[in-house]
Amino acid sequence: MLEVDFNEPNPRLKRSIMDTCAAFGPVRSVKVHRQQSPFAVIEMTDPAQTIELAGKFGGSTFGTSALIHLTPKSS
């Protein structure tokens, strides 16, 4: 799971996630879903980077995208 600040508006939340994931390689896009069980779909440029990203945060991969569950940041 990736810890995020859910008090942030969507554009800032997406940027925060993109910045975190950029450590694994170039990020093409981030889509955030806050309802029910929050998650983000992060599209990377390379499948190997996607696998590494998903492994780090316990997510799933499909093609060059990773589905990562989101959790509130600890105070």
C-alpha positions as CSV (number, residue, x, y, z in Angstrom):
1,M,0.0,0.0,0.0
2,L,1.0,3.5,-0.7
3,E,0.5,6.1,2.1
4,V,-1.1,9.3,0.9
5,D,-2.8,12.4,2.3
6,F,-6.4,12.1,1.4
7,N,-7.0,15.8,2.5
8,E,-5.2,16.9,-0.7
9,P,-7.2,17.8,-3.7
10,N,-7.0,15.3,-6.6
11,P,-4.4,17.3,-8.7
12,R,-2.0,17.5,-5.7
13,L,-2.7,13.9,-4.7
14,K,-1.9,12.7,-8.3
15,R,1.3,14.8,-8.3
16,S,2.4,13.3,-5.0
17,I,1.8,9.8,-6.2
18,M,3.6,10.6,-9.5
19,D,6.6,12.0,-7.6
20,T,6.8,8.9,-5.4
21,C,6.5,6.5,-8.4
22,A,9.0,8.4,-10.5
23,A,11.8,6.8,-8.4
24,F,11.1,3.6,-10.4
25,G,11.1,5.4,-13.8
26,P,9.1,7.7,-16.0
27,V,5.4,7.8,-15.1
28,R,2.9,8.3,-18.0
29,S,-0.3,8.8,-16.0
30,V,-1.9,8.4,-12.6
31,K,-5.6,7.8,-12.0
32,V,-6.9,8.0,-8.4
33,H,-10.1,6.3,-7.2
34,R,-11.1,7.4,-3.7
35,Q,-14.3,5.5,-3.3
36,Q,-14.8,2.2,-1.3
37,S,-11.3,0.8,-1.2
38,P,-9.0,3.7,-2.5
39,F,-6.5,2.8,-5.2
40,A,-4.4,4.4,-8.0
41,V,-3.7,3.1,-11.4
42,I,-0.2,4.2,-12.4
43,E,1.0,3.8,-16.0
44,M,4.8,3.5,-16.4
45,T,6.8,3.5,-19.6
46,D,8.4,0.1,-19.1
47,P,7.0,-3.2,-18.0
48,A,10.0,-3.9,-15.8
49,Q,9.5,-0.6,-13.9
50,T,5.9,-1.5,-13.5
51,I,6.7,-4.8,-11.9
52,E,9.3,-3.2,-9.6
53,L,6.7,-0.5,-8.5
54,A,4.0,-3.1,-7.9
55,G,6.4,-5.2,-5.9
56,K,7.4,-2.3,-3.7
57,F,3.8,-1.4,-2.8
58,G,2.2,-4.8,-2.9
59,G,0.2,-4.0,-6.0
60,S,-0.8,-5.8,-9.2
61,T,0.3,-5.3,-12.8
62,F,-1.3,-5.4,-16.2
63,G,0.8,-4.4,-19.1
64,T,2.6,-1.2,-18.2
65,S,0.1,-0.3,-15.5
66,A,0.1,-1.0,-11.7
67,L,-2.8,-1.0,-9.4
68,I,-1.7,0.2,-6.0
69,H,-4.0,0.4,-3.0
70,L,-3.9,3.7,-1.1
71,T,-3.9,4.2,2.7
72,P,-4.0,7.3,4.8
73,K,-0.6,8.7,5.9
74,S,0.3,8.1,9.5
75,S,0.5,11.2,11.6
